[in-house]
Every structure is written in C-alpha cells, then in structure tokens.
C-alpha cells in the first residue's frame, strides 16, 4: 500500500512539500490516502473511511 498526504483525485499543478509538521503531540497523526484492490482487507483496529469506490 502506498500512502499519500493528499487525496488522489487532486490535480497537482505545482510540486511541493505536503508533509504536515506537527505542532504538538496531538498532531502526530493526520489523514493519509491510498487505493487498494477490491477484496483486499486492511489491518484490524485501523480506522478508515471509503471515500469512493473505483473500478
């Protein structure tokens, strides 16, 4: 699984740094985006949201 810091339906017009620098310990986790094959399962206990089903 390849994780990205930005939604994959964004058109990138300019290269840049997308990493979110944490200001305090509560900011260590931020949303990441990926595409996985149909039928692939994610690790248990991992919170995720399906934004759109792709075919």
C-alpha positions in Angstrom: 0.0 0.0 0.0 1.4 3.4 -1.0 0.2 6.2 1.3 -0.2 9.8 0.2 -0.7 13.0 2.2 -3.2 14.3 -0.3 -6.4 12.9 -1.9 -5.6 11.1 -5.1 -8.2 12.9 -7.1 -6.4 16.2 -6.8 -4.6 17.5 -9.8 -1.1 18.6 -8.8 -0.2 21.8 -10.5 3.0 22.6 -8.6 5.4 20.2 -6.8 5.9 21.0 -3.2 6.1 19.7 0.3 2.8 18.2 1.6 4.1 16.9 4.9 2.1 18.3 7.9 4.6 19.3 10.6 3.1 18.6 14.0 2.9 21.5 16.4 2.3 19.2 19.4 2.0 15.6 20.3 -1.7 15.5 19.5 -0.9 16.4 15.8 1.3 13.3 15.2 -1.5 11.6 13.2 -3.1 13.1 10.1 -5.2 11.6 7.3 -3.4 9.6 4.6 -4.9 8.4 1.3 -4.4 5.2 -0.8 -6.0 2.9 -3.3 -6.3 -0.8 -2.5 -7.6 -3.6 -4.7 -11.2 -4.9 -4.3 -11.2 -7.7 -1.8 -8.0 -6.6 0.0 -8.5 -6.2 3.7 -6.9 -3.6 6.0 -5.3 -4.4 9.3 -7.7 -4.8 12.2 -8.2 -1.9 14.5 -7.3 0.6 11.8 -9.9 3.4 11.4 -10.6 4.2 7.7 -13.2 5.8 5.5 -14.0 4.7 1.9 -14.3 8.0 0.0 -15.1 6.5 -3.4 -15.2 3.0 -4.9 -13.0 2.8 -8.0 -13.2 0.3 -10.8 
